[in-house]
């Protein structure tokens, strides 16, 4: 008789330096106690996350496979071998939840192909928490990742997203490298329509959390410093409802 497959747990981590159980349920600890095989982006930060969740967990027994920009796609199926041998595995992102704006989605796709049960666990998602708090259209939104670096291409992309947000009443979300956040805000203020709504959500779940939605015309007078603070930007040109 074939050995039943182990389950692949999608294990969330915090979005910054906060107590894990302040933002995640205690059930995460029970899963971490069960799992010794992990697929992660960075072993050092993964070990730190596991230790913060379950300090008594023996670190020497943990095994890690790395999925990042250096990983060959052909390697990924072999990462799930412990599951095929009946052992539970954990997939962890660098921050937030696996598989969302995260290379772990490739692992999950292969797990489905191999008949491995995938179990998502509750935890902080900066994308969902930002849209929750934005007041923009939570029933129709799109996450666009990073915008182009070239100034002309970036401006063109921003205007395309603004137009789409108006035509489809769809909130448009994107991110920037944290040290370029202030420049991003400046570019948005200089190129978007004054009545277009912009939400900036940064340091989500942290003591320094800042979330604000207002028209571009008002953002031009806002002096909030976003430098090196993980942030999500959301725009939507919409009819005024109030």
Backbone as CSV, one residue per row, in Angstrom:
resi,resn,N_x,N_y,N_z,CA_x,CA_y,CA_z,C_x,C_y,C_z
1,UNK,0.843,-1.201,0.000,0.000,0.000,0.000,0.879,1.253,0.000
2,UNK,0.544,2.191,-0.847,1.329,3.421,-0.940,1.202,4.248,0.334
3,UNK,2.288,4.908,0.701,2.266,5.791,1.869,1.436,7.030,1.571
4,UNK,0.487,7.386,2.440,-0.302,8.611,2.204,0.613,9.835,2.154
5,UNK,0.283,10.745,1.289,1.084,11.968,1.185,0.963,12.801,2.457
6,UNK,2.062,13.466,2.804,2.001,14.455,3.867,1.334,15.721,3.364
7,UNK,0.918,16.567,4.255,0.233,17.799,3.880,1.230,18.956,3.753
8,UNK,0.926,19.887,2.864,1.739,21.094,2.710,1.013,22.238,3.403
9,UNK,1.601,22.730,4.481,1.004,23.832,5.239,1.594,25.162,4.762
10,UNK,0.736,26.102,4.472,1.178,27.440,4.086,1.200,28.293,5.348
11,UNK,2.400,28.513,5.868,2.580,29.087,7.199,2.892,30.579,7.104
12,UNK,2.042,31.429,7.659,2.293,32.880,7.624,3.359,33.278,8.638
13,UNK,3.958,34.419,8.400,4.887,35.006,9.364,4.490,36.468,9.557
14,UNK,5.089,37.108,10.528,4.746,38.499,10.811,5.255,39.424,9.704
15,UNK,4.726,40.638,9.679,5.140,41.645,8.699,6.261,42.536,9.233
16,UNK,6.725,42.214,10.434,7.790,42.996,11.057,8.041,42.494,12.453
17,UNK,8.699,43.301,13.239,9.119,42.895,14.580,7.989,43.070,15.591
18,UNK,7.083,42.103,15.597,5.996,42.078,16.573,5.868,40.654,17.101
19,UNK,5.205,40.497,18.227,4.961,39.167,18.773,4.050,38.397,17.825
20,UNK,4.446,37.199,17.387,3.641,36.446,16.420,2.201,36.241,16.850
21,UNK,1.984,35.923,18.127,0.628,35.629,18.571,-0.217,36.881,18.748
22,UNK,0.369,38.051,18.520,-0.427,39.282,18.479,-1.169,39.415,17.153
23,UNK,-0.678,38.733,16.123,-1.270,38.884,14.788,-1.647,37.550,14.143
24,UNK,-1.384,36.426,14.841,-1.704,35.114,14.294,-2.315,34.236,15.375
25,UNK,-3.150,33.256,14.987,-3.756,32.371,15.980,-2.746,31.371,16.545
26,UNK,-3.047,30.850,17.708,-2.165,29.881,18.369,-2.038,28.588,17.574
27,UNK,-2.977,28.319,16.686,-2.912,27.091,15.884,-1.660,27.038,15.030
28,UNK,-1.082,28.204,14.701,0.170,28.234,13.928,1.277,27.527,14.704
29,UNK,1.315,27.728,15.998,2.328,27.070,16.825,2.227,25.554,16.731
30,UNK,1.010,25.033,16.729,0.821,23.580,16.670,1.329,23.013,15.352
31,UNK,1.167,23.762,14.278,1.675,23.306,12.985,3.198,23.336,12.972
32,UNK,3.787,24.419,13.472,5.246,24.524,13.512,5.845,23.422,14.382
33,UNK,5.156,23.044,15.423,5.617,21.949,16.274,5.628,20.632,15.511
34,UNK,4.697,20.495,14.578,4.541,19.255,13.812,5.533,19.146,12.654
35,UNK,5.914,20.277,12.063,6.659,20.291,10.799,8.154,20.477,11.013
36,UNK,8.952,19.640,10.336,10.414,19.751,10.393,11.025,20.064,9.025
37,UNK,10.235,19.964,7.956,10.728,20.200,6.596,10.053,21.454,6.032
38,UNK,10.858,22.396,5.547,10.332,23.689,5.111,10.872,24.078,3.742
39,UNK,10.041,24.814,3.018,10.452,25.467,1.775,10.351,26.970,2.027
40,UNK,11.464,27.681,1.882,11.534,29.081,2.289,12.383,29.882,1.301
41,UNK,12.327,31.201,1.423,13.177,32.069,0.599,14.563,32.236,1.203
42,UNK,14.636,32.287,2.520,15.899,32.538,3.206,15.925,31.714,4.494
43,UNK,16.918,30.856,4.619,16.957,29.952,5.776,17.118,30.710,7.091
44,UNK,17.953,31.718,7.112,18.211,32.446,8.351,16.943,33.108,8.892
45,UNK,16.217,33.803,8.019,15.007,34.478,8.485,13.901,33.479,8.801
46,UNK,13.880,32.359,8.083,12.887,31.320,8.379,13.142,30.723,9.761
47,UNK,14.395,30.446,10.065,14.730,29.910,11.393,14.327,30.914,12.488
48,UNK,14.557,32.191,12.212,14.195,33.217,13.185,12.676,33.239,13.404
49,UNK,11.927,33.099,12.319,10.468,33.095,12.444,9.977,31.887,13.225
50,UNK,10.566,30.736,12.939,10.179,29.513,13.656,10.506,29.639,15.140
51,UNK,11.668,30.200,15.441,12.062,30.364,16.839,11.134,31.330,17.572
52,UNK,10.700,32.371,16.884,9.801,33.333,17.528,8.425,32.716,17.774
53,UNK,8.018,31.808,16.890,6.724,31.144,17.052,6.780,30.055,18.118
54,UNK,7.894,29.319,18.152,8.014,28.174,19.055,9.456,28.074,19.538
55,UNK,9.824,28.835,20.567,11.215,28.895,21.022,11.805,27.535,21.391
56,UNK,10.955,26.614,21.852,11.466,25.311,22.293,11.699,24.338,21.139
57,UNK,11.349,24.728,19.920,11.546,23.852,18.770,13.029,23.594,18.548
58,UNK,13.413,22.331,18.396,14.816,21.982,18.185,15.245,22.372,16.771
59,UNK,16.135,23.334,16.668,16.537,23.865,15.362,17.382,22.872,14.556
60,UNK,18.131,22.013,15.221,19.057,21.119,14.511,18.343,20.078,13.653
61,UNK,17.069,19.810,13.931,16.349,18.795,13.162,15.648,19.385,11.939
62,UNK,15.679,20.697,11.800,14.965,21.347,10.702,15.727,21.209,9.387
63,UNK,14.988,20.996,8.315,15.572,20.914,6.976,14.876,21.930,6.070
64,UNK,15.687,22.597,5.217,15.158,23.686,4.395,15.529,23.497,2.928
65,UNK,14.568,23.792,2.060,14.825,23.941,0.637,14.555,25.405,0.307
66,UNK,15.412,25.996,-0.513,15.311,27.429,-0.790,14.678,27.682,-2.150
67,UNK,13.676,28.575,-2.163,13.070,29.011,-3.416,13.191,30.529,-3.493
68,UNK,13.993,30.977,-4.429,14.228,32.412,-4.612,14.646,32.648,-6.064
69,UNK,15.169,33.819,-6.363,15.493,34.156,-7.754,16.624,33.295,-8.331
70,UNK,17.352,32.599,-7.457,18.451,31.755,-7.921,18.019,30.302,-8.143
71,UNK,16.802,29.968,-7.773,16.330,28.592,-7.867,15.934,28.245,-9.294
72,UNK,16.450,27.116,-9.781,16.049,26.633,-11.101,14.659,26.008,-11.003
73,UNK,13.750,26.374,-11.904,12.406,25.804,-11.864,12.395,24.282,-11.832
74,UNK,13.381,23.670,-12.488,13.430,22.202,-12.533,13.715,21.578,-11.163
75,UNK,14.231,22.391,-10.235,14.538,21.877,-8.893,13.298,21.772,-8.008
76,UNK,12.304,22.611,-8.278,11.197,22.787,-7.333,10.426,21.503,-7.032
77,UNK,10.107,20.658,-8.033,9.352,19.445,-7.696,10.022,18.572,-6.639
78,UNK,11.356,18.527,-6.641,12.060,17.677,-5.670,11.925,18.197,-4.246
79,UNK,11.614,19.488,-4.092,11.465,20.056,-2.752,10.331,19.377,-1.985
80,UNK,9.351,18.839,-2.722,8.174,18.256,-2.088,8.331,16.766,-1.784
81,UNK,9.523,16.232,-1.946,9.750,14.808,-1.698,9.332,14.370,-0.297
82,UNK,9.637,15.130,0.760,9.169,14.705,2.088,7.658,14.486,2.140
83,UNK,6.882,15.335,1.461,5.428,15.144,1.423,5.074,13.821,0.753
84,UNK,5.775,13.519,-0.319,5.501,12.274,-1.041,5.861,11.060,-0.190
85,UNK,6.732,11.250,0.790,7.115,10.177,1.720,6.229,10.152,2.964
86,UNK,5.193,11.007,2.961,4.240,10.985,4.061,4.510,11.979,5.174
87,UNK,5.483,12.861,4.990,5.839,13.816,6.039,5.172,15.170,5.776
88,UNK,4.755,15.873,6.831,4.194,17.217,6.642,5.298,18.205,6.291
89,UNK,4.947,19.203,5.516,5.909,20.238,5.147,5.289,21.610,5.361
90,UNK,6.163,22.614,5.490,5.718,23.990,5.637,6.313,24.862,4.547
91,UNK,5.496,25.734,3.993,5.952,26.744,3.037,5.829,28.098,3.715
92,UNK,6.933,28.847,3.784,6.948,30.133,4.470,7.454,31.220,3.539
93,UNK,6.825,32.393,3.612,7.276,33.572,2.882,8.268,34.338,3.755
94,UNK,8.851,35.395,3.195,9.713,36.275,3.989,8.887,37.162,4.910
95,UNK,7.678,37.484,4.478,6.771,38.315,5.285,5.356,38.058,4.824
96,UNK,4.432,37.981,5.781,3.038,37.785,5.418,2.718,36.345,5.084
97,UNK,1.869,36.160,4.063,1.373,34.826,3.739,2.031,34.281,2.477
98,UNK,2.302,32.977,2.441,2.932,32.377,1.255,2.004,32.386,0.047
99,UNK,2.607,32.469,-1.124,1.856,32.316,-2.360,1.197,33.574,-2.883
100,UNK,1.187,34.647,-2.097,0.578,35.910,-2.525,1.706,36.923,-2.700
101,UNK,1.934,37.355,-3.945,3.087,38.207,-4.255,4.360,37.543,-3.728
102,UNK,4.484,36.245,-4.021,5.508,35.417,-3.385,5.819,34.230,-4.300
103,UNK,7.095,33.839,-4.430,7.439,32.727,-5.324,6.881,31.381,-4.879
104,UNK,6.381,31.296,-3.653,5.822,30.047,-3.161,4.638,29.542,-3.957
105,UNK,4.022,30.407,-4.770,2.884,29.972,-5.588,3.283,28.828,-6.514
106,UNK,4.526,28.810,-6.982,4.990,27.729,-7.852,4.993,26.397,-7.111
107,UNK,5.385,26.426,-5.853,5.387,25.206,-5.042,3.963,24.681,-4.877
108,UNK,3.045,25.585,-4.590,1.649,25.195,-4.380,1.071,24.571,-5.654
109,UNK,1.389,25.152,-6.803,0.888,24.608,-8.071,1.374,23.176,-8.285
110,UNK,2.632,22.927,-7.985,3.189,21.580,-8.155,2.587,20.617,-7.142
111,UNK,2.329,21.100,-5.922,1.697,20.251,-4.910,0.337,19.759,-5.397
112,UNK,-0.431,20.632,-6.023,-1.733,20.222,-6.562,-1.557,19.163,-7.658
113,UNK,-0.549,19.348,-8.505,-0.301,18.390,-9.583,0.038,17.003,-9.026
114,UNK,0.712,16.986,-7.892,1.149,15.721,-7.293,0.128,15.136,-6.323
115,UNK,-1.018,15.780,-6.180,-2.044,15.250,-5.304,-1.776,15.473,-3.826
116,UNK,-0.953,16.467,-3.499,-0.638,16.793,-2.107,-1.661,17.795,-1.579
117,UNK,-2.230,17.519,-0.417,-3.209,18.446,0.156,-2.526,19.720,0.617
118,UNK,-3.069,20.860,0.213,-2.523,22.178,0.569,-3.436,22.814,1.613
119,UNK,-2.840,23.243,2.726,-3.627,23.817,3.820,-3.144,25.238,4.108
120,UNK,-3.914,26.260,3.712,-3.537,27.640,4.034,-3.896,27.972,5.471
121,UNK,-3.001,28.647,6.155,-3.216,29.025,7.554,-3.420,30.534,7.674
122,UNK,-4.188,30.918,8.670,-4.540,32.331,8.859,-3.338,33.138,9.336
123,UNK,-3.129,34.295,8.725,-2.047,35.180,9.145,-2.156,36.515,8.441
124,UNK,-1.262,37.455,8.756,-1.356,38.804,8.190,-0.952,38.856,6.718
125,UNK,-1.824,39.422,5.891,-1.533,39.683,4.487,-1.560,41.195,4.289
126,UNK,-0.435,41.770,3.952,-0.389,43.233,3.805,-1.320,43.708,2.708
127,UNK,-1.479,42.915,1.645,-2.347,43.318,0.544,-3.800,43.381,1.003
128,UNK,-4.266,42.322,1.645,-5.659,42.298,2.081,-5.924,43.302,3.197
129,UNK,-4.988,43.437,4.130,-5.188,44.382,5.222,-5.195,45.813,4.705
130,UNK,-4.380,46.080,3.692,-4.363,47.424,3.104,-5.685,47.731,2.412
131,UNK,-6.194,46.795,1.618,-7.460,47.058,0.924,-8.602,47.159,1.925
132,UNK,-8.552,46.368,3.003,-9.573,46.459,4.047,-9.664,47.868,4.618
133,UNK,-8.504,48.474,4.834,-8.439,49.756,5.533,-8.490,50.959,4.595
134,UNK,-8.553,50.726,3.290,-8.410,51.824,2.335,-9.698,52.588,2.064
135,UNK,-10.836,51.920,2.140,-12.077,52.546,1.721,-12.266,52.535,0.218
136,UNK,-11.320,51.939,-0.521,-11.457,51.797,-1.968,-12.200,50.492,-2.269
137,UNK,-12.315,50.138,-3.529,-13.199,49.040,-3.918,-12.627,47.675,-3.534
138,UNK,-13.103,47.138,-2.431,-12.655,45.826,-1.971,-13.318,44.674,-2.691
139,UNK,-14.270,44.977,-3.592,-14.923,43.931,-4.372,-14.331,43.795,-5.768
140,UNK,-13.477,44.736,-6.113,-12.851,44.700,-7.437,-11.523,45.422,-7.338
141,UNK,-10.444,44.664,-7.211,-9.121,45.278,-7.092,-8.082,44.383,-7.748
142,UNK,-6.916,44.979,-8.067,-5.836,44.244,-8.721,-4.509,44.624,-8.084
143,UNK,-3.678,43.606,-7.847,-2.329,43.853,-7.343,-1.363,43.778,-8.512
144,UNK,-0.582,44.842,-8.704,0.276,44.973,-9.889,1.768,44.828,-9.606
145,UNK,2.135,44.467,-8.383,3.552,44.293,-8.064,4.319,45.596,-8.163
146,UNK,5.550,45.512,-8.679,6.395,46.700,-8.847,6.114,47.368,-10.188
147,UNK,6.167,48.685,-10.206,6.017,49.428,-11.446,7.395,49.574,-12.115
148,UNK,7.438,49.929,-13.406,8.731,50.073,-14.095,9.643,51.090,-13.407
149,UNK,10.936,50.885,-13.519,11.917,51.792,-12.913,12.148,53.019,-13.798
150,UNK,12.169,52.799,-15.116,12.370,53.918,-16.045,11.277,54.969,-15.852
151,UNK,11.680,56.231,-15.775,10.734,57.306,-15.457,9.583,57.406,-16.457
152,UNK,9.889,57.317,-17.758,8.838,57.434,-18.763,7.891,56.236,-18.701
153,UNK,8.482,55.046,-18.581,7.660,53.840,-18.501,6.808,53.843,-17.237
154,UNK,7.371,54.345,-16.162,6.628,54.393,-14.898,5.439,55.352,-15.002
155,UNK,5.686,56.516,-15.548,4.601,57.492,-15.704,3.487,56.923,-16.576
156,UNK,3.883,56.279,-17.687,2.884,55.693,-18.574,2.080,54.609,-17.846
157,UNK,2.745,53.794,-17.054,2.058,52.723,-16.334,1.109,53.290,-15.283
158,UNK,1.534,54.316,-14.580,0.684,54.949,-13.566,-0.593,55.492,-14.195
159,UNK,-0.456,56.149,-15.345,-1.631,56.708,-16.017,-2.539,55.600,-16.558
160,UNK,-1.932,54.488,-16.998,-2.733,53.342,-17.443,-3.556,52.779,-16.285
161,UNK,-2.929,52.650,-15.114,-3.636,52.112,-13.951,-4.736,53.059,-13.493
162,UNK,-4.455,54.353,-13.558,-5.486,55.330,-13.187,-6.686,55.217,-14.122
163,UNK,-6.423,55.104,-15.421,-7.508,54.994,-16.388,-8.303,53.711,-16.172
164,UNK,-7.596,52.608,-15.921,-8.289,51.345,-15.665,-9.144,51.441,-14.410
165,UNK,-8.617,52.106,-13.382,-9.372,52.231,-12.135,-10.678,52.983,-12.359
166,UNK,-10.652,53.951,-13.283,-11.855,54.729,-13.579,-12.838,53.927,-14.425
167,UNK,-12.323,53.273,-15.465,-13.186,52.540,-16.383,-13.857,51.344,-15.709
168,UNK,-13.107,50.641,-14.869,-13.607,49.403,-14.272,-13.994,49.565,-12.804
169,UNK,-13.839,50.782,-12.273,-14.032,51.006,-10.839,-13.282,49.944,-10.042
170,UNK,-12.025,49.793,-10.383,-11.167,48.767,-9.811,-9.980,49.425,-9.105
171,UNK,-9.836,49.176,-7.822,-8.693,49.707,-7.086,-7.413,49.053,-7.600
172,UNK,-6.381,49.856,-7.820,-5.110,49.370,-8.347,-4.038,49.457,-7.267
173,UNK,-3.471,48.313,-6.894,-2.468,48.237,-5.839,-1.098,47.966,-6.442
174,UNK,-0.053,48.550,-5.857,1.310,48.273,-6.280,2.253,48.604,-5.136
175,UNK,3.501,48.186,-5.288,4.501,48.391,-4.244,5.757,49.003,-4.849
176,UNK,6.643,49.440,-3.961,7.913,50.022,-4.369,8.983,49.556,-3.397
177,UNK,10.226,49.545,-3.859,11.337,49.287,-2.955,11.307,50.346,-1.858
178,UNK,11.324,49.950,-0.571,11.070,50.920,0.508,11.905,52.196,0.475
179,UNK,13.151,52.118,0.021,13.962,53.351,0.035,13.558,54.317,-1.082
180,UNK,12.655,53.872,-1.999,12.177,54.768,-3.052,10.723,55.192,-2.834
181,UNK,10.176,54.904,-1.655,8.767,55.229,-1.398,8.456,56.716,-1.531
182,UNK,9.297,57.557,-0.966,9.030,59.001,-1.025,9.026,59.504,-2.468
183,UNK,9.925,58.961,-3.273,9.956,59.333,-4.691,8.689,58.868,-5.393
184,UNK,8.220,57.664,-5.047,6.985,57.163,-5.637,5.816,58.086,-5.314
185,UNK,5.724,58.499,-4.052,4.638,59.396,-3.658,4.716,60.702,-4.439
186,UNK,5.913,61.213,-4.632,6.100,62.453,-5.400,5.639,62.274,-6.846
187,UNK,6.012,61.157,-7.449,5.619,60.891,-8.838,4.102,60.781,-8.962
188,UNK,3.474,60.111,-8.011,2.019,59.982,-8.039,1.350,61.353,-7.934
189,UNK,1.842,62.161,-7.020,1.257,63.497,-6.831,1.423,64.381,-8.059
190,UNK,2.508,64.164,-8.791,2.792,65.013,-9.950,2.074,64.568,-11.223
191,UNK,1.539,63.346,-11.219,0.989,62.816,-12.464,-0.480,62.405,-12.414
192,UNK,-1.011,62.124,-11.251,-2.403,61.691,-11.159,-3.355,62.883,-11.105
193,UNK,-4.602,62.645,-11.466,-5.645,63.675,-11.417,-5.849,64.108,-9.963
194,UNK,-6.074,65.388,-9.710,-6.219,65.865,-8.326,-7.295,65.137,-7.520
195,UNK,-8.354,64.624,-8.200,-9.430,63.960,-7.466,-9.258,62.454,-7.357
196,UNK,-8.209,61.918,-7.976,-7.947,60.485,-7.830,-7.607,60.183,-6.380
197,UNK,-8.212,59.124,-5.852,-7.954,58.736,-4.470,-6.679,57.903,-4.395
198,UNK,-5.865,58.206,-3.407,-4.640,57.446,-3.150,-4.636,57.008,-1.697
199,UNK,-4.424,55.712,-1.497,-4.212,55.192,-0.144,-2.774,54.736,-0.027
200,UNK,-2.116,55.122,1.038,-0.792,54.615,1.376,-0.920,53.862,2.690
201,UNK,-0.521,52.603,2.681,-0.569,51.770,3.891,0.824,51.237,4.152
202,UNK,1.444,51.691,5.227,2.803,51.234,5.505,2.938,50.779,6.961
203,UNK,3.944,49.944,7.178,4.215,49.377,8.511,2.971,48.691,9.086
204,UNK,2.258,47.968,8.240,1.014,47.335,8.673,1.274,46.355,9.811
205,UNK,0.471,46.451,10.862,0.509,45.666,12.112,1.616,46.099,13.071
206,UNK,2.471,47.025,12.661,3.574,47.464,13.524,3.140,48.682,14.346
207,UNK,3.868,48.997,15.417,3.515,50.172,16.227,3.517,51.478,15.425
208,UNK,4.296,51.521,14.340,4.395,52.727,13.520,3.424,52.708,12.331
209,UNK,2.437,51.825,12.364,1.493,51.689,11.254,0.903,53.036,10.840
210,UNK,0.860,53.255,9.520,0.283,54.480,8.953,-0.564,54.089,7.757
211,UNK,-1.858,54.406,7.784,-2.758,54.126,6.665,-3.626,55.359,6.456
212,UNK,-3.585,55.915,5.237,-4.347,57.121,4.961,-4.824,57.113,3.514
213,UNK,-6.109,57.413,3.311,-6.689,57.550,1.973,-7.226,58.967,1.812
214,UNK,-6.808,59.626,0.751,-7.294,60.974,0.465,-6.984,61.308,-0.997
215,UNK,-7.616,62.357,-1.538,-7.358,62.735,-2.934,-5.908,63.209,-3.122
216,UNK,-5.444,63.081,-4.344,-4.100,63.545,-4.677,-3.914,65.006,-4.300
217,UNK,-4.948,65.810,-4.464,-4.862,67.240,-4.140,-4.474,67.456,-2.685
218,UNK,-4.895,66.543,-1.806,-4.538,66.663,-0.389,-3.178,66.035,-0.087
219,UNK,-2.845,64.963,-0.838,-1.540,64.331,-0.613,-0.390,65.301,-0.901
220,UNK,-0.612,66.239,-1.776,0.464,67.184,-2.114,0.895,68.006,-0.905
221,UNK,0.059,68.034,0.126,0.383,68.802,1.336,0.742,67.896,2.509
222,UNK,0.805,66.587,2.266,1.112,65.638,3.341,2.620,65.390,3.397
223,UNK,3.193,65.460,4.577,4.646,65.350,4.725,5.075,64.034,5.385
224,UNK,4.201,63.044,5.384,4.541,61.759,5.997,5.798,61.177,5.337
225,UNK,6.779,60.780,6.157,8.025,60.215,5.641,7.858,58.705,5.495
226,UNK,7.940,58.202,4.267,7.750,56.784,3.979,9.068,56.056,3.730
227,UNK,10.171,56.737,3.932,11.484,56.184,3.580,11.779,54.902,4.357
228,UNK,12.092,53.852,3.618,12.476,52.538,4.160,11.375,51.902,5.021
229,UNK,10.126,52.263,4.757,9.000,51.662,5.471,8.193,50.826,4.465
230,UNK,8.065,49.519,4.680,7.296,48.690,3.736,5.904,49.269,3.522
231,UNK,5.554,49.500,2.260,4.305,50.201,1.973,3.597,49.604,0.774
232,UNK,2.291,49.779,0.772,1.458,49.451,-0.382,0.749,50.734,-0.817
233,UNK,0.754,50.974,-2.116,0.077,52.135,-2.690,-1.171,51.649,-3.420
234,UNK,-2.278,52.397,-3.291,-3.526,52.058,-3.972,-4.117,53.313,-4.581
235,UNK,-4.522,53.215,-5.836,-5.160,54.362,-6.471,-6.512,53.945,-7.046
236,UNK,-7.416,54.898,-7.081,-8.711,54.684,-7.736,-9.340,56.022,-8.050
237,UNK,-9.616,56.224,-9.329,-10.361,57.422,-9.731,-11.826,57.026,-9.751
238,UNK,-12.629,57.692,-8.947,-13.998,57.254,-8.760,-14.924,58.440,-8.614
239,UNK,-16.219,58.169,-8.814,-17.228,59.181,-8.575,-17.370,59.406,-7.082
240,UNK,-17.506,60.651,-6.669,-17.673,60.948,-5.253,-19.029,60.425,-4.782
241,UNK,-19.037,59.650,-3.697,-20.266,59.026,-3.215,-20.847,59.747,-2.010
242,UNK,-20.065,60.626,-1.379,-20.518,61.245,-0.134,-20.397,62.759,-0.240
